[in-house]
Amino acid sequence: MNTPNQPSSWLGNFLTLLFGPKMLVMLLTGFSSGLPLLLTGSTLKFWMREEGLDLTTIGFFGLVGLPYTLKFLWAPLMDRIIPPFGGRRRGWMLITQVVLMITLASMTFFQPAIHLPAIAGLCLLIAFASASQDIVLDAYRREYLTDEELGIGSSIFVNGYRIGLLTSGALALVIAEYLSWPTAYFISGLFMFVGIVATLFAPEPAIDTPPPSSLREAFVGPFLEFCRRPGWVSILLFILLYKIGDSMASEMLSPFWVDLEVSKPQIAAIVKTFGFAALLAGGLLAGLVIYRWGIIPSLLIFGILQMISTAGFAVLAVVGNHLPTLTVVIAFENLTGGMGTTAFVAFMASLTDKRFTATQYALLSSIMGIPRVLAGSITGLLATWLGWTGFFIVCTLLALPGLFLISRLHRLTDRPIQQNISVS
C-alpha cells in the first residue's frame, strides 16, 4: 500500500490535479490576463511606427500602462463591492473581460496616424480594464485553489499568461502582415471569449471569511492586517530583493545581443522560440517541485538556479558569440526564470488574507515591480562602467541578499490570520 510520501502517491496526485478542471480554468484565465498587455504596448508601437509616427510620440504612449502600476489604488473597491451577478470574483471577471473584448475590437475603427487622441483614450481604457482583470484574477486564483494547489495553479496560470503574450505579440504581427492591423485587433478582441467562457463555467470560490464590511475597512484593513504581522518588513524586503539581480540582467539583454553580434535569425530561433519553450517548461517544472517540497524550499532552490543562470551571461561575455554556449545559457536562463517567477507568484498569493486578497496581492505585485523600474534605470550606467562581464557578475551577486532572507520566511509566514481587525 502506498503512503503519501511514496513517489507513486504524490506524483499520481500531482498528475490528477494537473489535468483536472481547476488547472484548465487557470490556463484559460491566465491566457485572458496576458492577452491585452502587448496590444497597448509593443504591438501598438509597431503599428504606430509603421504609420509614420515619430519616436517621441510613440515613447509617450508608454504612459497608458500606468494602470498596471497603480492598480492597488482601486483594488479595495473590488474587495468590497459585489456585482449583482456572478458573485464577488466572477462578477468582476465577466465585467472586465466584456469591456476588454469590446474595447479591443473597437480599435478596428481607428488609425494611429489619424485618430491619435481617440487611440490614446481607448488604450488607457483597455489598460485600466486589463489591470482590473488582473486584480480580480489574482484574487480568484488565491481563493479558488487550496494551499497545496497554489504552486501548480500559479505555474499553469503564468504559462497561460505567456501564451496570451505570444498571441498578442507574434500572432497579432502575423495577422497584421497578411491581413491588416484593424483585423489583428478585432481578432484579438474575439480571443477574449476564451476568458469569458472560462469564467462562465468556473465556480465562485467559497471562503469562510466575510468581505470588508465598509469602504473604510476595504481601504485600511489590508494594510493594518499586513503591518501587524511579525517580520512584515523582512517579507517586503524579500519581495523587493528576490529577483533584483535577474531583473537587472534582463533589462540589458537586448543591447548585450547587439554588442555580442548575435544575428536577428539567432535571436528569433534561440532567444524567442527556443527560449519561450524553456520558459513554459520551467513554469511547469516549478509547479511539480512546489507541489512536492513546498513554496519556501522551492524559492531557495530556484533562487540559486537563477543566480547561476545570471552568471552564465558573464561567461557568455567572455566566450563571445559561440552558438552552443549561447543556446545553453539562453535555455537555462529561461528555464530558471520560469521556475523563479512561478514560485514568487505563489509565495505572494500565499501571503494574502482572504478578506483582502485583491488589495494585498495588487499591492505586493506593485512592490515586486519597483526594483525593475528603479534598479533597471541604472543598468546602462553600470554596464558602461563595468563592462558586460563585470555587470553580469554584479547582477549575480545581487541575488544573495534575497536568498539570505529565505531562511526567515518559514517563521515569518507561518502565522494565523487575524479574524477581526479594527479600523476605527
Residue pairs with C-beta under 8 A, 6 or more apart in sequence:
2 8
2 9
3 9
4 10
10 291
10 292
14 152
14 288
14 291
14 292
17 23
17 149
17 152
17 291
18 152
18 156
18 287
22 144
22 145
22 149
22 153
23 152
23 153
23 156
24 198
25 144
25 198
25 201
25 202
26 141
26 145
26 153
26 156
26 157
26 160
27 156
27 157
27 159
27 160
28 160
28 194
28 195
28 197
28 198
29 93
29 137
29 140
29 141
29 157
29 160
29 195
29 198
29 199
29 202
30 137
30 156
30 157
30 158
30 159
30 160
30 161
30 163
30 164
31 160
31 161
31 163
31 164
31 167
31 191
31 194
31 195
32 97
32 133
32 137
32 160
32 164
32 192
32 194
32 195
32 196
32 198
33 130
33 133
33 134
33 137
33 157
33 160
33 161
33 164
33 195
34 160
34 161
34 162
34 163
34 164
34 165
34 167
34 168
35 100
35 164
35 165
35 167
35 168
35 188
35 191
35 192
35 194
35 195
36 100
36 104
36 126
36 127
36 129
36 130
36 133
36 168
37 68
37 130
37 164
37 165
37 168
38 44
38 165
38 168
38 169
38 172
39 104
39 107
39 126
39 168
39 172
39 185
39 188
40 64
40 65
40 123
40 126
40 127
40 130
41 62
41 65
42 169
43 168
43 169
43 172
43 173
43 184
44 61
44 112
44 123
45 58
45 61
46 173
46 176
47 112
47 176
47 181
48 57
48 58
48 61
48 112
49 55
49 58
50 181
51 111
51 112
51 113
52 113
53 112
53 113
53 116
57 116
61 120
61 123
64 120
64 123
64 124
64 126
64 127
65 127
66 127
67 124
67 127
67 128
67 130
67 131
67 132
68 127
68 130
68 131
68 134
69 366
69 369
70 131
70 366
71 131
71 132
71 134
71 135
71 362
71 366
72 359
72 362
72 363
72 366
74 132
74 135
75 135
75 358
75 359
75 361
75 362
75 363
76 212
76 215
76 218
76 219
76 222
76 356
76 358
76 359
77 215
77 218
78 92
78 132
78 135
78 136
78 139
78 358
79 139
79 211
79 212
79 218
79 222
79 355
79 356
79 357
79 358
79 359
80 211
80 212
80 214
80 215
80 217
80 218
82 88
82 91
82 211
83 91
83 92
83 94
83 95
84 91
85 91
85 94
86 92
86 93
86 94
86 199
86 204
87 204
88 204
88 211
89 136
89 139
89 140
89 143
89 144
89 204
89 205
90 140
90 199
90 202
90 204
92 132
92 135
92 136
93 133
93 136
93 137
93 140
93 195
93 199
94 196
94 199
94 200
96 129
96 130
96 132
96 133
96 136
97 133
97 192
97 195
97 196
97 199
98 192
98 196
99 125
99 129
100 126
100 129
100 130
100 133
100 189
100 192
101 189
101 190
101 192
101 193
101 196
102 189
103 122
103 125
103 126
103 129
103 189
104 126
104 185
104 186
104 188
104 189
104 192
105 185
105 186
105 189
105 190
106 122
106 189
107 119
107 122
107 182
107 185
107 186
107 189
108 182
108 183
108 185
108 186
108 189
109 182
110 118
110 119
110 122
111 119
111 181
111 182
112 119
133 195
134 362
135 358
135 361
135 362
136 358
137 157
138 349
138 357
138 358
138 361
138 362
138 365
139 352
139 357
139 358
139 361
140 202
140 205
141 150
141 153
141 154
141 157
141 349
142 150
142 349
142 350
142 352
142 354
142 357
142 361
143 205
143 207
143 354
143 357
144 153
144 202
144 203
144 205
145 153
147 350
148 291
150 290
150 295
150 346
150 349
150 350
151 286
151 287
151 289
151 290
151 291
151 294
151 295
151 298
151 342
151 343
151 346
152 287
152 288
152 290
152 291
153 287
153 346
154 287
154 290
154 342
154 343
154 345
154 346
154 349
155 283
155 284
155 286
155 287
155 290
155 342
155 346
156 283
156 284
156 287
157 345
158 283
158 338
158 341
158 342
158 345
159 280
159 283
159 284
159 338
162 276
162 279
162 280
162 283
163 280
166 276
167 188
167 191
168 188
170 272
172 184
172 185
172 187
172 188
173 184
175 183
175 184
175 187
176 183
176 184
207 354
209 353
209 354
209 355
209 417
209 419
210 355
211 218
211 355
212 218
212 221
212 355
212 356
216 423
217 421
217 423
218 356
218 359
219 359
220 423
221 355
221 356
221 421
221 423
222 353
222 356
222 359
222 360
222 363
223 363
224 421
224 423
225 353
225 355
225 356
225 360
225 417
225 418
225 421
226 232
226 351
226 353
226 360
228 418
228 421
229 235
229 412
229 415
230 411
230 412
230 415
231 408
231 411
231 412
232 412
234 405
234 408
234 412
235 351
235 409
235 412
235 413
236 367
237 401
237 405
238 402
238 405
238 406
238 409
239 348
239 364
239 367
239 368
240 367
240 368
240 370
240 371
241 371
241 398
241 401
241 402
241 405
242 299
242 303
242 340
242 344
242 402
242 405
243 306
243 340
243 341
243 344
243 368
243 371
243 402
244 371
244 375
244 398
244 399
244 402
245 306
245 307
245 310
245 394
245 395
245 396
245 397
245 398
245 399
246 306
246 309
246 310
246 337
246 340
246 395
246 399
247 371
247 372
247 375
247 376
248 371
248 375
248 376
248 379
248 382
248 395
248 398
249 310
249 313
249 392
249 395
250 337
251 372
251 376
251 379
252 379
252 380
252 383
252 391
253 271
253 313
255 380
255 383
256 313
256 317
256 383
256 388
257 267
257 271
259 388
260 316
260 317
260 320
260 321
261 321
262 271
262 321
262 326
266 323
266 326
270 326
270 327
270 330
271 330
274 327
274 330
274 331
275 330
275 331
275 333
275 334
276 334
278 330
278 331
278 332
278 334
278 335
278 338
279 334
279 335
279 337
279 338
280 338
281 335
281 338
282 334
282 335
282 336
282 337
282 338
282 339
282 342
283 338
283 339
283 341
283 342
284 338
285 335
285 338
285 339
286 298
286 302
286 338
286 339
286 340
286 342
286 343
287 342
289 298
289 301
289 302
289 339
290 298
290 342
290 343
290 346
293 301
295 343
295 346
295 347
295 350
296 347
296 406
296 409
296 410
296 413
298 339
298 343
299 340
299 343
299 344
299 347
299 406
299 409
300 403
300 406
302 336
302 339
302 340
302 343
303 340
303 399
303 402
303 403
303 406
304 403
305 336
305 339
305 340
306 336
306 337
306 339
306 340
306 399
307 396
307 399
307 400
307 403
308 332
308 336
309 329
309 332
309 333
309 335
309 336
309 337
310 333
310 392
310 395
310 396
310 399
311 392
311 393
311 396
312 328
312 329
312 332
312 333
313 329
313 333
313 388
313 392
313 395
314 388
314 389
314 392
314 393
314 396
315 325
315 329
316 322
316 325
316 326
316 329
317 387
317 388
317 389
317 392
318 389
319 325
344 368
348 361
348 364
348 365
348 368
349 361
350 413
351 360
351 364
351 413
352 360
352 361
352 364
353 360
353 417
353 418
354 417
379 391
382 391
382 394
383 391
386 393
386 394
